[in-house]
Structures are given as C-alpha cells and as structure tokens.
Amino acid sequence: MSEPAYPRVATLKTAAAFRGHLERSGIPLEFDDQLTPPDRSPLARSIAVNGVTVGNRFCILPMEGWDGTPGGEPSELTRRRWRHFGRSGAKLIWGGEAVAVRHDGRANPNQLLITNATLPALAALRDDLIAAHRERFGAQADRDLYVGLQLTHSGRYARPNEYDRPEPRPGAPNPLLDRRFPRGVRVIDDEELDRLVEDFVTAARLARDAGFAFVDVKACHGYLGHELLGARTRTGRYGGTLENRTRFLRDTIQAIRAGVHGLEIVVRLSAFDTTPFRKSEQGTGAREADADDPSTRPGFCVVDDDRDLDAALDESRAVVAMLQRLGVGAICVTCGSPYYNPHVQPPAMIPPLDGSEPPEDSLCGLTR
C-alpha cells in the first residue's frame, strides 16, 4: 500500500509541527498551543438539549459498526463498543449506532435492526452503556447522561442480505450514481415512502420502549433521508420542489411526534454536498467529468467550489427553519457522503469503496 499523500495528524507530535504543516499547506485553521485545564474547559460545561441538562459537551456520534448478528441484534463486539461509549465520559450519546427501521434498509447484513424480536437486546445494549458509565464515574453519574438511537433506511446504499450484493432503493434518479450499479436501481415509489413513514414511527416507539430518550431521524451521507432532500429529478409528491423534497422528513417527524409520546426527536443533516468523485488515473479522487448543470442535477445543496458554499446553503437554512418549527430540539451538522466524496468529511484518510486516495488534505475538510 502506498504512503498517503498527506501526513496523518497523529504524526504531528507538537503544536509547532502542526502549525508548520498548516502554514505550508495554506490551511487557515486556528488552534490553541495549550489545552485549557479540565476544570475550566468549555467542553466540561453542561448544555441543554431538548430541555434536558446534559453533563458535558462531549458527544458520541452514531456509527455503523456492521458487527451485529444476521438477525439484527448486537454482537459482543457491539456491546463492547457501547460499554466503551459509557466509560468515555461523554454525556451526549447521539444515536450511538445507526439502526435500520426495516430489513431492506440495512446497509450491511450485520447492521443492527429494530424489531419486536431485537428489542430486548437493544434495551440491554443501552443498559450496558449506562452500567459502564456508573461503574467508572459513580452510581449517580447517569443523571445527566442523554442517550438516543439513530433510525435509518440506507436507500441507495442498502445491502441487507450480502455485503457484496447491493440492493439499492434510491430516493431519486441520479445518472452519475446510478451507473455505479450495473444491475440497475429501482427508485422507491411514493406509496412505499408512505409506508416507510409508519415504519419509522414503529421503530421510534420500540426505541422509546427500550429506554432511549430520543431518536435521530437520519438525513445525511447519501442515505435515503438525505437523497430525498435533493430529489430534484423525482416526480410525484416527494420530488421536485423543496416542499415536496422535505415531505418525507417532515411527515416522519410529525408522525413520530403524534404517535410516540415521551420521546424527543433530533436530526443529523448533511448541510451541503458536492458532485460525486471517483478514482482517477492517478489514484486520487476526482470529480465525475460529465456532471450535469448544477441548477438541474439531483442533490441537496451541491457545491463545486468552496466559494459557492454560502449560496448553496440557502436550502439548508430553509430545512433548519422547518425543523425548528417542528420542534426538533437539536441538529447535528455534517456534510457529503462516505460513498462518493468522503474527503469533505475529515479525516477520510482511509480510501472509500472505490479505493481512491483523498484529493486534498483531510484538514481542508475540517476547515471547510
């Protein structure tokens, strides 16, 4: 395996070495030479989320461990990871894991799945985290711990039965991405999206019954909820106008709110995207050469150049305003997709599925 084109942050052992790299690379990222002592650190302060006082500002974001059982239950590897979450001291567990709301929405045959059958194991997973937190920090330490579960359908990136057999259910046609699936894609239709809203409600009710305080309705990283936000090329009630493109997210949140009492809702949102990248002849990621006109191609808040970012965020701002009106108490902002432009999400030093190396230093993505 070739050496990466950019140094790993871990190899920059001192503040001076880190600053020197930033200056040589023209990356305008500021940082402090010395850490603030823990008792005065802003990250140690409590924060209110959904009206709940969370004990500090360290957060565990939802992962896709893909190490559950074929039936969708946690394995010992999953349980160990969640115990580590508890021991970490982070007080906000933002989903912890991306859990599929139904089988065909799994991104991997070993992704967790929330059903009546898996409910006891998922409840025990949460209990393991809390027990590990108490064991390390004291019997009352979980009083300011806030634990949720991320609910997802993988859409275009569904692989529910075999890890090497894509079974895509995209939210909209996308010529640049569709051609990556030689066996073709079948866009999920309006009636199935209507039913999927109810599947999210059922999953949210199970999450509440398992003891989770909130659910994250996933709308990021190229998965179904995110792709629907950019479904400009889709016809019908879920495509075209922004009003239609936000329908699935809006209806899902409203239906959970109406049907699952005592459960809060948050959203993880890819606030902007870029055109898809793929492996170039040089081995690095490069933009698809035949990308369509940015005014008509599918995608949510797509930018081709960092200078265009502010204008591209107009629709993101509209979605955030909508989420506020719906009573969503917190939004986790991310961007892009690990499948077609992973370099915009630092650190991205591990090549994506197509094996390409990042076209920029991962610190550029962090600064962006």
C-alpha positions in Angstrom: 0.0 0.0 0.0 1.4 3.4 -1.0 2.2 6.1 1.6 -0.6 8.7 2.0 -0.1 11.9 0.1 -0.8 13.9 3.2 0.6 13.4 6.8 -1.6 11.9 9.3 -2.4 14.3 12.1 -1.1 11.8 14.6 2.4 12.1 13.2 2.5 15.8 14.0 3.7 15.4 17.6 3.9 19.1 18.7 1.9 22.2 18.4 4.8 23.8 16.4 4.8 20.8 13.9 1.1 21.0 13.5 1.2 24.8 12.9 4.1 24.4 10.5 2.1 22.0 8.4 -0.9 24.2 8.3 1.1 27.2 7.2 3.0 25.2 4.5 -0.3 23.9 3.2 -2.2 27.2 3.3 -4.9 25.8 5.6 -6.4 28.6 7.7 -7.2 26.6 10.8 -6.6 28.2 14.3 -5.9 26.3 17.5 -4.5 26.8 21.0 -1.0 25.7 21.8 -2.1 24.6 25.3 -5.2 22.8 26.4 -7.4 24.6 28.9 -7.3 22.8 32.3 -10.2 20.4 32.6 -11.9 22.3 35.4 -12.1 25.4 33.1 -12.6 23.7 29.8 -15.7 24.8 27.8 -16.2 21.1 26.9 -16.7 20.3 30.5 -19.7 22.6 30.9 -23.2 21.3 30.8 -25.5 22.1 27.9 -29.3 22.0 27.4 -30.5 19.6 24.7 -34.3 19.2 24.2 -34.8 20.8 27.6 -32.5 18.2 29.3 -29.3 19.3 31.1 -26.5 17.2 29.6 -23.5 16.9 31.8 -20.8 18.0 29.3 -20.3 18.8 25.7 -18.6 15.6 24.6 -20.7 13.6 22.2 -20.7 10.1 20.7 -22.0 10.3 17.2 -23.9 7.4 15.6 -21.7 4.8 14.0 -22.3 1.9 11.6 -20.4 -0.9 13.3 -21.8 -3.5 10.9 -20.9 -6.1 13.6 -24.3 -7.2 14.7 -25.9 -10.6 14.1 -27.7 -11.5 10.8 -30.9 -11.1 12.8 -30.1 -7.5 13.7 -29.1 -8.0 17.3 -25.9 -6.6 18.9 -22.9 -8.9 19.0 -20.3 -9.0 21.7 -18.2 -6.6 19.6 -21.2 -4.2 19.5 -21.7 -4.5 23.2 -18.0 -3.8 23.9 -18.2 -0.7 21.8 -21.2 0.6 23.7 -19.5 -0.1 27.0 -16.6 2.0 25.8 -19.0 4.7 25.0 -20.2 4.6 28.6 -16.7 4.6 30.0 -15.6 7.5 27.8 -17.3 10.1 30.0 -19.2 11.7 27.1 -22.7 12.7 28.3 -24.5 13.0 24.9 -24.9 9.7 23.1 -26.2 11.0 19.7 -27.7 7.8 18.5 -24.7 5.6 19.3 -25.4 3.4 16.3 -27.3 3.6 13.0 -30.2 1.2 13.4 -32.3 0.2 10.4 -36.1 0.5 10.7 -36.7 -2.5 8.4 -34.6 -5.3 6.8 -34.4 -3.8 3.3 -32.9 -0.6 4.7 -29.8 -2.2 6.2 -26.5 -1.0 4.7 -24.9 -4.3 5.7 -26.2 -7.8 6.6 -24.8 -7.2 10.1 -26.2 -3.8 10.7 -28.5 -3.5 13.7 -32.2 -3.7 13.1 -35.0 -2.6 15.4 -38.0 -5.0 15.6 -40.0 -6.6 18.4 -37.6 -9.5 18.3 -34.5 -7.4 18.7 -36.0 -5.0 21.3 -34.7 -6.8 24.4 -31.1 -6.9 23.0 -31.2 -3.2 22.1 -32.5 -2.3 25.5 -29.7 -4.4 27.1 -27.2 -2.5 24.9 -28.3 0.8 26.4 -28.2 -0.7 29.8 -24.6 -1.9 29.3 -23.6 1.7 28.4 -25.2 3.1 31.5 -23.8 0.5 33.7 -20.3 1.1 32.4 -20.7 4.8 32.9 -21.8 4.3 36.5 -19.0 1.9 37.2 -16.4 4.4 36.2 -18.0 7.7 37.3 -20.2 6.8 40.2 -23.7 5.5 41.0 -25.5 8.8 40.2 -23.4 9.7 37.1 -26.1 8.8 34.6 -28.4 11.5 35.9 -27.0 13.9 33.3 -26.4 11.3 30.6 -28.6 11.6 27.5 -28.8 8.5 25.3 -30.6 8.3 21.9 -30.8 5.9 19.0 -30.4 6.8 15.3 -33.1 5.4 12.9 -32.2 4.9 9.3 -33.0 3.4 5.9 -30.0 3.1 3.7 -31.8 3.7 0.4 -29.3 3.7 -2.5 -26.7 2.0 -0.3 -28.8 -0.9 1.1 -27.0 -4.2 1.2 -29.3 -6.2 3.5 -28.5 -9.8 2.5 -24.9 -10.0 1.3 -22.2 -7.5 1.9 -21.0 -7.6 -1.7 -24.5 -7.5 -3.3 -26.0 -4.1 -3.5 -29.8 -3.9 -3.4 -30.3 -0.2 -3.9 -33.6 1.6 -3.2 -32.7 5.2 -4.1 -34.8 8.2 -3.4 -34.3 9.7 -6.9 -32.7 9.0 -10.2 -29.1 10.2 -10.4 -27.2 9.3 -13.6 -23.8 9.8 -12.0 -24.6 7.4 -9.2 -27.0 5.1 -10.9 -24.3 3.8 -13.3 -22.3 2.6 -10.4 -24.9 -0.2 -10.0 -24.6 -2.4 -13.1 -27.6 -4.5 -12.2 -29.7 -1.3 -12.1 -31.6 0.6 -9.5 -35.3 0.8 -8.6 -36.4 4.1 -7.2 -38.6 3.7 -4.1 -42.1 4.8 -5.0 -44.4 7.2 -3.3 -46.7 4.5 -1.8 -43.7 2.7 -0.3 -42.4 6.0 1.2 -45.8 6.5 2.8 -45.5 3.1 4.4 -41.9 3.8 5.4 -43.1 6.8 7.5 -45.1 4.3 9.5 -42.1 2.0 9.8 -40.1 4.9 11.4 -43.0 5.5 13.8 -43.0 1.8 14.8 -39.2 1.9 15.2 -39.4 5.1 17.3 -42.0 3.5 19.6 -39.7 0.5 20.1 -36.7 2.8 20.8 -38.8 4.6 23.5 -39.8 1.2 25.0 -36.2 0.2 25.1 -35.4 3.2 27.2 -33.9 5.6 24.7 -34.7 9.3 25.5 -34.7 10.4 21.8 -34.3 9.2 18.2 -32.3 10.7 15.4 -34.1 10.7 12.1 -31.1 10.3 9.8 -30.9 12.8 6.9 -27.3 12.7 5.9 -24.4 11.0 3.9 -26.3 9.9 0.8 -28.7 7.6 2.6 -32.5 7.7 1.8 -33.5 10.6 4.0 -30.7 12.7 2.6 -31.2 11.7 -1.0 -34.9 12.6 -0.8 -33.9 16.2 0.2 -32.1 16.5 -3.1 -34.7 14.6 -5.2 -35.0 17.3 -7.9 -35.3 14.7 -10.6 -38.1 12.8 -8.9 -41.7 13.3 -9.9 -44.7 13.0 -7.6 -45.3 14.1 -4.0 -41.7 13.5 -2.8 -39.8 15.2 -5.6 -39.2 18.5 -7.4 -39.9 21.4 -5.2 -38.3 21.9 -1.8 -41.8 21.5 -0.2 -42.1 18.0 -1.8 -38.4 17.1 -1.1 -38.8 17.8 2.6 -42.1 15.9 2.8 -40.7 12.6 4.0 -38.6 14.1 6.7 -41.5 16.4 7.7 -44.1 13.7 7.7 -41.8 11.3 9.7 -41.1 13.8 12.4 -44.8 14.8 12.7 -46.0 11.2 12.8 -43.5 10.2 15.5 -44.5 13.3 17.5 -48.2 12.4 17.2 -47.8 8.6 17.8 -44.9 8.2 20.2 -45.3 10.3 23.4 -42.4 10.8 25.8 -39.8 10.7 23.1 -37.7 13.6 21.7 -36.5 13.9 18.1 -33.2 15.2 16.7 -31.9 15.1 13.1 -28.4 14.6 11.7 -28.3 16.6 8.5 -25.8 16.8 5.6 -25.9 20.6 5.2 -24.1 20.6 1.9 -22.8 18.1 -0.7 -20.6 18.1 -3.8 -20.8 16.4 -7.1 -19.7 12.7 -6.9 -16.0 11.9 -7.0 -14.4 8.7 -8.3 -10.9 7.2 -8.7 -8.8 9.0 -11.3 -6.0 7.5 -13.3 -3.6 8.9 -10.7 -5.4 7.0 -8.0 -6.9 10.0 -6.2 -10.5 11.1 -6.1 -11.6 13.3 -8.9 -14.9 14.9 -9.8 -17.1 13.0 -12.3 -16.1 14.5 -15.6 -19.6 14.8 -17.0 -21.5 16.2 -14.1 -24.7 17.9 -15.2 -25.6 21.6 -14.9 -25.7 22.4 -11.1 -29.0 24.1 -11.5 -30.8 20.9 -12.7 -28.8 17.9 -11.4 -30.0 16.0 -8.3 -28.6 16.6 -4.9 -29.1 18.8 -1.8 -27.1 22.0 -1.5 -24.4 20.9 -4.0 -21.3 23.0 -4.4 -18.5 22.7 -6.9 -16.2 25.2 -5.2 -15.8 26.4 -1.6 -16.5 29.9 -2.8 -20.1 28.8 -3.7 -20.8 27.3 -0.3 -22.7 30.2 1.2 -25.3 30.4 -1.6 -25.6 26.7 -1.7 -26.7 26.7 2.0 -29.9 28.5 1.3 -32.0 25.3 1.2 -30.2 24.0 4.3 -31.2 27.1 6.1 -34.8 26.5 5.0 -34.7 22.9 6.3 -33.3 24.1 9.6 -36.1 26.6 9.9 -38.6 23.9 9.1 -37.1 21.6 11.8 -37.3 24.4 14.3 -41.0 24.8 13.5 -41.5 21.1 14.0 -39.9 21.3 17.5 -36.7 19.4 16.7 -34.5 20.3 19.6 -31.1 19.7 18.1 -29.4 19.2 14.7 -26.1 17.5 14.1 -24.5 19.2 11.1 -22.3 17.1 8.8 -21.8 17.0 5.0 -21.3 14.9 2.0 -21.2 11.2 1.7 -18.6 8.5 2.5 -19.6 6.7 -0.7 -18.8 9.4 -3.3 -17.0 12.4 -1.7 -15.5 11.2 1.6 -12.8 13.8 1.6 -15.2 16.5 2.6 -15.7 14.7 5.9 -12.4 14.6 7.8 -10.3 12.6 8.5 -11.1 10.5 5.4 -7.6 9.0 5.3 -8.9 5.5 4.6 -9.8 5.1 0.9 -13.6 4.7 0.2 -15.1 1.7 -1.6 -13.5 2.6 -5.0 -10.0 2.7 -3.5 -9.2 6.3 -4.3 -6.9 8.4 -2.2 -8.2 11.8 -0.9 -7.7 14.6 -3.4 -6.9 17.0 -0.5 -5.5 17.1 3.0 -8.2 16.0 5.4 -7.6 19.2 7.4 -9.1 21.1 4.4 -12.4 19.3 5.0 -12.2 20.1 8.7 -11.6 23.8 8.0 -14.5 23.8 5.5 
